[in-house]
Amino acid sequence: MSQPATKVLVIGYVWPEPCSSAASGHVMQILETFLQQGWDITFSSPAGIGEHKADLVSMGIRECAIELNNSSFDAFISELAPDIVLFDQFMMEEQFGWRVEKHCPDALRVLETSDLQSLRHARHQRLRDHLKANNDPDDFSALFAPALREEFEHMADTDLAKREIAALYRCDLNLMISEVEIELLVEQFKLPRTLLHWCPLMLDAVPGKFVPFEERAHFLSIGNFRHAPNWDAVLWMKTTVWPLIRQQLPAAQLHIYGAYTPPKATALHNAAQGFHVMNWAEDALQVMSGARICLAPLRFGAGIKGKLFDAMLCGTPNVTTPVGAEGMHGGLPWPGAIATSASAMAHAAVELYSDKTRWEQAQHAGTHLLTSHYQRNVHGPALVDRLNSCRLNIKQLRRDNFTGSMLRHHHHKSTQYMAQWIEAKNR
């Protein structure tokens, strides 16, 4: 007799929009990996439906809307009886973790982080402090070279870090997209490595043919405007980086694509300056494939960058910062250039744009990097094996994670009483 299919419940902060954000794209890659195993998947979220939501039902995934602070979830999860519950942001574990533990205590609890939010927010604050101190508006090298200990010190006193690290402890396994973040958690926050699993972006195959240098034109930047690092990058390009590029390439154009374009972004559009705000790209890979250079001047952020993954996938060299490249290349040559100042970024962008030999070398480096680091046939089975191993050894894992047990006990009790009070109040 065949074994029943593993049941997976995903509790999403939002419904996945893989054409709008790299985080959603990563969630979709994980879901596809589970589907390849024949697992039975239900995706739930308390969020409203976004305009670019993926059609999960057509993939064979059930969809179910859930409510915050509502006991209807208890009946839902008890009936579903999942083997694995995947929270796609730590706030979902905060909200629903106690209900999962109460009604499905044997279910493996997994947190998919996409990036460490507390790291991203701490870096954002450092950028604000840097700008407030009237430091050199061109050179941000001081922001890009902190040791892990310095990153820890900027994060450790924040409420966000305490909440996020506690959620990591409370889960049986945490999927980390960046090896740099794994080292930060292990070396500085002292998380047991057994709670962490490296699960980067995943690729089925690297294209064998790209649009050639001669048939490409213009610079491209892309990213969801709701994501603060992307909006900051657009502003830095507008005020500093792009004017330096235009001085050397007067006919150049920059096309900026992004989901949920706000009026403040549309107001930056200026055709005379070659600065084009293009709104959402229905096919991001198509527009990326036609561009000669991808610009990603990210002054803060965390995780790894889907836009740079897509650029490599399309054979498009990029120019970014150390934050943009962090955790993505493992010491291999970068497929473009990494710069710490606006002037260095503009210089590298112009050189790559104009030099076919250097451009093709960067393109080849991207293909090699994708092949070496991001193959689904490596990371997909590794993820499935890790989940299956955790399920088999769940009792021992939880005994070994006594800190997590303590945090679950104290947090879940207080969250339970607060949720029940809110539900009663709402009646």
C-alpha positions as CSV (number, residue, x, y, z in Angstrom):
1,M,0.0,0.0,0.0
2,S,1.4,3.4,-1.0
3,Q,2.0,6.0,1.7
4,P,-0.5,9.0,1.8
5,A,0.9,12.2,0.3
6,T,2.6,14.6,2.7
7,K,0.3,17.4,3.5
8,V,1.7,20.9,3.5
9,L,0.0,24.1,4.8
10,V,1.6,27.3,3.8
11,I,0.6,30.4,5.8
12,G,1.5,33.4,3.7
13,Y,1.9,37.0,4.7
14,V,0.5,37.8,1.3
15,W,-0.7,35.8,-1.7
16,P,2.3,35.1,-3.9
17,E,3.0,37.5,-6.8
18,P,6.1,36.0,-8.5
19,C,6.1,38.7,-11.2
20,S,6.2,41.5,-8.5
21,S,8.7,40.4,-6.0
22,A,11.7,38.0,-5.6
23,A,10.3,36.8,-2.2
24,S,7.2,35.5,-3.9
25,G,9.3,34.0,-6.7
26,H,11.2,32.0,-4.1
27,V,8.0,30.8,-2.4
28,M,6.8,29.6,-5.8
29,Q,10.0,27.7,-6.4
30,I,9.6,26.0,-3.0
31,L,5.9,25.1,-3.8
32,E,7.0,23.7,-7.2
33,T,9.6,21.6,-5.5
34,F,6.9,20.2,-3.2
35,L,4.6,19.5,-6.1
36,Q,7.3,17.5,-7.8
37,Q,7.2,15.2,-4.8
38,G,3.5,14.7,-5.2
39,W,2.8,16.5,-1.9
40,D,-0.7,17.9,-1.1
41,I,-0.4,21.6,-0.7
42,T,-2.8,24.2,0.7
43,F,-1.9,27.9,0.6
44,S,-3.6,30.2,3.0
45,S,-3.3,33.9,3.8
46,P,-5.1,36.6,5.8
47,A,-4.1,39.2,3.1
48,G,-6.3,40.7,0.4
49,I,-5.9,39.5,-3.2
50,G,-3.2,41.5,-5.1
51,E,-3.6,42.4,-8.7
52,H,-0.7,40.2,-9.8
53,K,-1.5,37.1,-7.7
54,A,-0.3,33.7,-9.0
55,D,-3.0,31.2,-10.1
56,L,-2.2,28.5,-7.5
57,V,-5.4,26.5,-8.2
58,S,-4.2,25.8,-11.8
59,M,-1.1,24.4,-10.4
60,G,-3.0,22.0,-8.2
61,I,-2.7,24.0,-5.0
62,R,-5.7,24.7,-2.8
63,E,-6.3,28.3,-1.7
64,C,-8.0,29.2,1.5
65,A,-8.5,32.7,3.0
66,I,-7.9,32.8,6.8
67,E,-8.5,35.5,9.4
68,L,-6.3,37.0,12.1
69,N,-7.4,36.5,15.7
70,N,-10.2,34.2,14.7
71,S,-10.9,30.7,16.1
72,S,-12.2,29.7,12.7
73,F,-8.5,28.9,11.9
74,D,-8.6,26.2,14.7
75,A,-11.3,24.2,12.9
76,F,-9.6,24.7,9.6
77,I,-6.2,23.4,10.6
78,S,-7.6,20.6,12.7
79,E,-9.6,19.3,9.7
80,L,-6.6,19.7,7.4
81,A,-4.2,18.0,9.8
82,P,-1.0,19.0,7.9
83,D,2.3,17.2,8.3
84,I,4.3,20.4,7.6
85,V,3.3,24.0,8.2
86,L,5.4,26.6,6.4
87,F,5.2,30.2,7.6
88,D,6.5,32.6,4.8
89,Q,7.4,35.4,7.2
90,F,8.1,35.5,10.9
91,M,4.9,37.6,11.6
92,M,2.8,34.7,10.5
93,E,4.5,32.4,13.0
94,E,3.8,35.1,15.7
95,Q,0.2,35.2,14.7
96,F,-0.6,31.5,14.0
97,G,2.2,29.5,15.7
98,W,0.3,28.9,18.9
99,R,-2.8,27.7,17.1
100,V,-0.6,25.3,15.0
101,E,1.1,23.9,18.1
102,K,-2.2,23.5,19.9
103,H,-4.2,21.8,17.2
104,C,-1.4,20.0,15.2
105,P,1.4,19.5,17.7
106,D,3.2,16.9,15.6
107,A,3.3,19.0,12.4
108,L,6.8,20.2,11.5
109,R,6.9,24.0,11.8
110,V,9.1,25.7,9.1
111,L,9.8,29.4,8.6
112,E,10.8,30.7,5.2
113,T,12.6,34.0,5.7
114,S,13.3,35.4,2.2
115,D,15.6,37.8,4.1
116,L,16.4,38.8,7.6
117,Q,14.1,41.8,8.1
118,S,15.9,43.0,11.2
119,L,19.1,43.1,9.2
120,R,17.5,45.0,6.4
121,H,15.9,47.5,8.8
122,A,19.2,48.0,10.8
123,R,21.0,48.7,7.6
124,H,18.3,51.2,6.6
125,Q,18.8,53.0,9.9
126,R,22.5,53.2,9.3
127,L,21.9,54.8,5.9
128,R,19.6,57.4,7.5
129,D,22.3,58.1,10.1
130,H,24.9,58.4,7.4
131,L,22.8,60.9,5.4
132,K,21.9,62.9,8.4
133,A,25.5,63.3,9.4
134,N,26.1,65.0,6.0
135,N,28.7,62.5,5.0
136,D,29.9,62.3,1.4
137,P,26.7,61.9,-0.6
138,D,28.7,60.0,-3.3
139,D,30.8,57.5,-1.3
140,F,29.0,54.9,0.9
141,S,31.9,52.5,1.3
142,A,31.6,52.8,5.1
143,L,28.1,51.3,5.0
144,F,29.2,48.3,2.9
145,A,32.1,46.8,4.8
146,P,30.9,46.0,8.3
147,A,32.1,42.8,10.0
148,L,29.4,40.4,11.2
149,R,30.0,41.6,14.7
150,E,29.2,45.1,13.7
151,E,26.0,44.0,11.9
152,F,25.0,42.2,15.1
153,E,25.6,45.3,17.3
154,H,23.4,47.4,15.0
155,M,20.6,44.7,15.2
156,A,20.8,43.4,18.7
157,D,19.0,46.2,20.6
158,T,16.1,46.4,18.2
159,D,12.7,45.0,19.0
160,L,12.4,43.7,15.4
161,A,15.5,41.5,15.8
162,K,14.3,40.1,19.2
163,R,11.0,39.2,17.6
164,E,12.5,37.7,14.5
165,I,15.2,35.7,16.2
166,A,12.7,34.4,18.7
167,A,10.5,33.2,15.8
168,L,13.5,31.4,14.3
169,Y,14.1,29.6,17.6
170,R,10.4,28.6,17.9
171,C,10.4,26.8,14.6
172,D,11.8,23.4,13.9
173,L,13.6,24.5,10.8
174,N,14.3,27.9,9.1
175,L,14.9,28.2,5.4
176,M,17.6,30.9,4.8
177,I,18.2,32.3,1.3
178,S,21.7,33.8,2.1
179,E,24.7,32.0,3.5
180,V,25.9,35.3,4.9
181,E,22.8,35.5,7.0
182,I,23.3,31.9,8.2
183,E,26.8,32.8,9.4
184,L,25.5,36.0,11.1
185,L,22.9,33.9,13.0
186,V,25.3,31.2,14.0
187,E,28.3,33.2,14.9
188,Q,26.7,36.3,16.4
189,F,23.2,35.3,17.6
190,K,24.4,31.8,18.5
191,L,21.5,30.0,16.8
192,P,22.2,26.3,16.5
193,R,23.1,25.5,12.9
194,T,20.7,22.5,13.1
195,L,17.8,25.1,13.0
196,L,19.0,26.5,9.7
197,H,18.9,25.3,6.1
198,W,20.4,27.1,3.1
199,C,17.7,27.3,0.4
200,P,18.6,29.9,-2.3
201,L,16.8,30.8,-5.5
202,M,16.5,27.8,-7.7
203,L,16.9,27.3,-11.5
204,D,15.9,24.4,-13.7
205,A,18.3,25.2,-16.6
206,V,20.5,28.0,-17.8
207,P,19.5,29.3,-21.3
208,G,22.1,28.4,-24.0
209,K,21.5,31.5,-26.1
210,F,21.1,35.2,-25.3
211,V,20.2,38.4,-27.2
212,P,23.6,39.6,-28.5
213,F,25.4,42.8,-27.4
214,E,24.6,44.6,-30.7
215,E,20.8,44.0,-30.5
216,R,20.5,45.4,-26.9
217,A,20.1,49.0,-25.8
218,H,19.7,51.1,-22.7
219,F,20.0,50.5,-19.0
220,L,17.3,48.8,-16.9
221,S,16.4,48.8,-13.2
222,I,13.6,46.7,-11.8
223,G,12.0,46.1,-8.4
224,N,8.7,46.3,-6.5
225,F,8.3,50.0,-5.4
226,R,6.8,48.9,-2.1
227,H,10.1,47.5,-1.1
228,A,12.1,50.3,0.6
229,P,15.5,49.3,-0.7
230,N,14.2,49.5,-4.3
231,W,12.7,53.0,-3.8
232,D,15.9,54.3,-2.2
233,A,17.8,53.0,-5.2
234,V,15.5,54.8,-7.6
235,L,16.1,58.1,-5.7
236,W,19.8,57.6,-5.7
237,M,19.8,56.9,-9.4
238,K,17.7,60.0,-10.1
239,T,19.7,62.4,-8.1
240,T,23.3,61.1,-8.4
241,V,24.1,58.0,-10.4
242,W,22.1,58.6,-13.6
243,P,23.3,62.2,-14.2
244,L,26.9,60.9,-14.0
245,I,26.1,58.2,-16.6
246,R,24.4,60.7,-18.9
247,Q,27.4,63.0,-18.8
248,Q,29.3,60.3,-20.6
249,L,26.5,58.7,-22.6
250,P,24.2,61.6,-23.5
251,A,21.9,59.5,-25.6
252,A,21.5,56.7,-23.0
253,Q,18.2,55.8,-21.5
254,L,17.3,54.2,-18.2
255,H,14.0,52.2,-18.0
256,I,12.7,51.6,-14.5
257,Y,10.1,48.9,-14.0
258,G,8.3,47.9,-10.8
259,A,5.0,46.7,-9.5
260,Y,2.7,49.1,-7.6
261,T,4.3,52.3,-8.9
262,P,3.3,55.2,-6.6
263,P,2.6,58.7,-7.9
264,K,5.9,59.9,-6.3
265,A,7.8,57.5,-8.6
266,T,5.8,58.4,-11.7
267,A,6.6,62.1,-10.9
268,L,10.3,61.3,-11.5
269,H,9.8,60.4,-15.1
270,N,11.7,62.7,-17.4
271,A,12.2,61.7,-21.0
272,A,14.5,64.6,-21.7
273,Q,16.9,63.2,-19.1
274,G,16.5,59.7,-20.4
275,F,14.9,58.7,-17.1
276,H,11.8,56.6,-17.9
277,V,9.5,55.2,-15.2
278,M,7.8,52.4,-17.0
279,N,5.5,50.9,-14.3
280,W,5.0,47.1,-14.0
281,A,6.6,44.8,-16.6
282,E,4.2,42.0,-17.6
283,D,7.2,39.9,-18.6
284,A,10.3,40.9,-16.6
285,L,12.6,38.5,-18.3
286,Q,11.6,39.9,-21.7
287,V,12.5,43.5,-20.8
288,M,15.6,42.3,-19.0
289,S,16.8,40.4,-22.1
290,G,16.6,43.5,-24.3
291,A,18.6,45.7,-21.9
292,R,22.3,46.0,-22.2
293,I,23.0,46.7,-18.5
294,C,21.0,46.1,-15.3
295,L,21.5,48.8,-12.6
296,A,20.9,47.8,-9.0
297,P,22.4,50.6,-6.8
298,L,21.1,49.2,-3.5
299,R,22.4,51.1,-0.5
300,F,20.7,48.7,2.0
301,G,18.9,45.4,2.0
302,A,19.3,41.8,3.0
303,G,18.8,38.3,1.5
304,I,19.8,37.8,-2.1
305,K,18.5,39.8,-5.0
306,G,16.0,38.3,-7.5
307,K,16.6,41.1,-10.0
308,L,20.3,40.1,-10.2
309,F,19.4,36.5,-10.5
310,D,17.0,37.4,-13.4
311,A,19.8,39.5,-15.0
312,M,22.1,36.5,-15.0
313,L,19.3,34.3,-16.4
314,C,18.9,36.8,-19.3
315,G,22.6,37.2,-19.9
316,T,22.5,40.8,-18.8
317,P,25.6,42.1,-17.0
318,N,24.8,44.3,-13.9
319,V,26.3,47.0,-11.8
320,T,25.5,46.9,-8.1
321,T,26.8,47.5,-4.6
322,P,28.3,45.0,-2.1
323,V,24.8,44.8,-0.5
324,G,23.4,43.8,-3.9
325,A,26.0,41.1,-4.5
326,E,26.0,39.8,-0.9
327,G,25.5,36.1,-0.5
328,M,25.2,35.6,-4.3
329,H,28.5,34.5,-5.8
330,G,30.6,32.7,-3.1
331,G,33.9,34.1,-4.3
332,L,33.3,33.5,-8.0
333,P,33.8,36.4,-10.5
334,W,30.8,38.8,-10.4
335,P,28.9,39.1,-13.7
336,G,29.4,42.8,-14.0
337,A,30.7,45.3,-11.4
338,I,30.4,46.0,-7.7
339,A,30.9,49.6,-6.6
340,T,30.6,51.6,-3.4
341,S,30.1,55.1,-4.7
342,A,27.9,56.7,-7.3
343,S,31.0,57.8,-9.4
344,A,32.5,54.3,-9.4
345,M,29.1,52.9,-10.3
346,A,28.6,55.3,-13.2
347,H,32.2,54.6,-14.4
348,A,31.7,50.8,-14.4
349,A,28.3,51.1,-16.0
350,V,29.6,53.2,-18.9
351,E,32.6,50.8,-19.4
352,L,30.4,47.7,-19.5
353,Y,27.9,49.4,-21.7
354,S,30.5,50.4,-24.3
355,D,33.0,47.5,-24.2
356,K,31.7,44.4,-25.9
357,T,34.5,42.1,-24.8
358,R,34.2,43.1,-21.1
359,W,30.4,42.8,-21.5
360,E,30.6,39.3,-22.9
361,Q,33.0,38.2,-20.1
362,A,30.5,39.4,-17.5
363,Q,27.7,37.5,-19.3
364,H,29.8,34.3,-19.2
365,A,30.5,34.8,-15.5
366,G,26.7,35.0,-14.8
367,T,26.1,31.7,-16.6
368,H,28.9,30.0,-14.7
369,L,27.5,31.4,-11.4
370,L,24.0,30.2,-12.0
371,T,25.3,26.7,-13.0
372,S,27.5,26.5,-9.9
373,H,25.2,27.9,-7.2
374,Y,21.5,27.8,-8.1
375,Q,20.5,24.5,-9.7
376,R,17.1,23.2,-8.6
377,N,18.3,19.6,-9.1
378,V,20.7,20.2,-6.2
379,H,18.8,22.5,-3.9
380,G,15.3,20.9,-4.4
381,P,16.3,17.4,-3.3
382,A,18.4,18.8,-0.4
383,L,15.4,20.7,0.9
384,V,13.1,17.7,0.6
385,D,15.6,15.4,2.3
386,R,16.1,18.0,5.2
387,L,12.3,18.2,5.8
388,N,11.9,14.5,5.8
389,S,14.8,14.0,8.2
390,C,13.4,16.7,10.5
391,R,10.0,15.0,10.5
392,L,11.6,11.6,11.4
393,N,13.6,13.2,14.2
394,I,11.2,15.8,15.4
395,K,11.0,14.8,19.0
396,Q,14.8,14.8,19.4
397,L,15.0,18.1,17.5
398,R,12.6,19.8,19.9
399,R,14.4,18.3,23.0
400,D,17.7,19.7,21.7
401,N,16.1,23.1,21.1
402,F,15.1,23.9,24.7
403,T,15.5,27.6,24.1
404,G,12.8,27.3,21.4
405,S,10.6,25.4,23.7
406,M,10.8,28.1,26.4
407,L,10.1,30.8,23.9
408,R,7.1,28.9,22.5
409,H,5.7,28.4,26.0
410,H,5.9,32.1,27.0
411,H,5.1,33.7,23.6
412,H,2.3,31.4,22.6
413,K,0.5,31.7,25.9
414,S,0.5,35.5,25.8
415,T,-0.4,35.5,22.1
416,Q,-3.2,33.1,22.7
417,Y,-4.8,35.2,25.4
418,M,-4.3,38.4,23.4
419,A,-5.9,36.8,20.3
420,Q,-8.8,35.5,22.3
421,W,-9.3,38.9,23.9
422,I,-9.3,40.6,20.5
423,E,-11.7,38.0,19.0
424,A,-14.1,38.5,22.0
425,K,-13.8,42.3,21.7
426,N,-14.6,42.1,17.9
427,R,-17.8,40.2,18.6
